[in-house]
């Protein structure tokens, strides 16, 4: 592996903003329904401070000689009130620069969040959304043990106006 995984710090914000923007643009490029909202670097840095300050969230970076080459965010979320267990871990964002993929960095970033989540007695599993059009991400998550659970469907309101 050509990167070191460590907890994110507020000072990582500018570098994380740049690669987060790359991730958002990548997501938009694989599915036209993804329309990134305008988020300034200042707003991103404020959000990063919130993530780093909460007990129920975490962020890790992958650092190489060239700087920050990846990151992951994770959090603890509540399940629907009618479903047990009451909490689960989730991945918010996971990104590794194209130049550093297939080197185990994504697995190591995920492992850092999993180790963090394992320390919580009230969490027993992960749940998270994955873009259906992102075959590379789907393959990655399945390769490390994830399987489909709840499928989220999408339709524009105009499609629902048609009479059957």
N, C-alpha and C positions, 0 to 999 in steps of 0.2 A: 504494500500500500504506500502511496506517495503523499500521504497527508496525515496530519495529527488531528485527532478529534478532541475538542475541549469545549467547556461551557462558553456560551456567547457572553460578551461584555458590551456595555453601552458603547464603548469605543469602536466596536465592530460595525456600528450602524451604517456608516457611509458605504462600506464594502458590501454589507448585506443588502442594502437598498439596491445597489447596482445589479446584484445577481437575482434578487427578488423580482426586479423589473424584467430581467431576462426570462425568468420562469413564467411570469404573467403573459409575456408576449408569446412564449412557446405555447402555453395553454390556449391562447386566442388563435394561434395559427393552426391548431389541430381540430378546433371546433368553433365554427363561426358564431355559435350562441354565447360563447365566452366573450364578454365585452368588459375589459378592465376599466374600472372606475379611475378617475384622476386622483392620484394620491401623491402629495408632495413629499420630498425627502423629510421635511420637518414633521409632517404627519406620521410618516413611517417610523421615524426615530421616537416619537412620543408613544406609538404603539409598541415598539420594541421595549421601551422602558417599562410599560405596563406588563408585558409578557415576563420580563426579567424580575419584576417586583411581586408577582403573584406566586402563592404557594402551589396553585394548581396548574402552572404552566412552566415550560422549560424551553430553552433553545441551545443548540450546539452548533459549532462551526467546524468545518474541515479546513485546516490551514496547511498550505504547501509552501515551497520556496517562493512561488509567485504570488502568495497572499491567500486570501480566502477563496477556496474553490468549491465550497458547498456549505449547506446548512440544513438544519431540520428544526421544526418547532413541534412541540407536543403539549398536550394538556389533558386534564381530567375533566370529563363532561358527565352530566346526568343523563341517564336513560329516560325514556318515556316513563311516566309515573306508573303505568300498568305492567312494566317489564323489569324483572330482576336479573342480575344484581343492579342496584341503583346507580352505580357509576361505571364508567369505562375510560380507558386511555384512548387517545386519538392522535393522529399525525395531522398537523395543519398544513405544513409545507415541507417538502423534501426536494432538494435540488443539488445536483452535482454538475459542474461545468463539463461540457462535452469533451474537453481535452483531458479530463480526469475520470471519465466513466470506465466501467468494467475493470476497476482496480480494487473493488471491495469497499470503497468509501461510503456508498449509500448504505450498505449493510452495517458498517461501523457506526454511521450516524443513527440509523434505526436502533442498533444495539444500545447506544447511549441513552436514548429515550426509554427503551424497554427496561434497562437497568434502573433508571429513575422511577419508572412506574411500578416496578416490582417491589420497591421499598414501601409502597403504600399497601396497607392491609385491606383497604376497602376497594381495591381494583383487581380484577382477575382476567381481563381481556382487552383487546383493542377493537375499535370500530372506526371506520373512516370512509369518506367518499373517494373514489378514483374516477377520473374522466373516462367514460366508456371508449372514447376515440383514442385514448393514449395506450396503445398496445404495449409499448415498451414498459410503461409503469405497471400495467396489469400483469405482465410477465414477471417483473421484478417482485411485486407483492406476492404473487402466487408461489414463486420460487422460495420465498422465505416462510411460507406457511399460511398465508391468508387465503380465504376462500369466500366466494360470494355469500352475502347474508341478506341484505335488504336492497332491492333494486329501486333506484329513484328514476321515475319516468318524467318526461318533459313534453309539453305541447304548448304552442302559442294559443292565446285566447281566441284568435280568429279561427283556428281549427275546431274549436269547441262550439262555434256558432252554427256550424253546418247541421242541417237536419238529417237524421238517419233514414 
